[in-house]
């Protein structure tokens, strides 16, 4: 455990390659938001198709 924390601290300080803790958090947040937006788009596509059939 201590080894992991040390490596994470070194990444955050720019001493190691890879994403920092804040970058990982931001990436996870953006991925969740992206997934929600894709789901919203899918719902809107289905609603559009439904209402297009109703107006014929």
N, C-alpha and C positions, 0 to 999 in steps of 0.2 A: 504494500500500500504506500509506504513512504517513497518507494522508488517511483511510482506513478505520479505522485504529487510533485516530486522533484522535477520530473520530465515536463509536466504540465507547466510548472512555474518557469522553467527555462524556455519553453515555447512562448509563453506569454511575454517574457522579457526579450524575445527576438533572438535567442541564442540557439534555437533549434528550428528545423524546417517543419512545416505543417501549419494547421490552423490554430489560432489562439482560442482560449476558452470563450471569449466574447464572440469571436467569429463563428465558432461552432454553434453557439446559442442563436446567433442571428440566422445562420443557415437553417437550423431546425425550425425557427419561427417562419422564415420565408417559405420553406417547403410545406409547412402546415397551411399557411395562407394560400399558397398555390393550389394545394389539393382542394381546399374549400372553394376556391374560385372556379376550379374545373368542375366540381360538383354542381355549383350554381349554374354554370353555363349549360351543363347537361340537362338540368331541370328546366331551364328556360327554352332549350331546344325542344324538349318534349311538350312543354306547354304551347309553344308556337305551333307545333305540328297538330296538337289537339284542337286548338282554336281555328286553325286553317281548315281542318276537316269540317268543323261545325258551321263555318260560314259558307260552305258550298251549297 
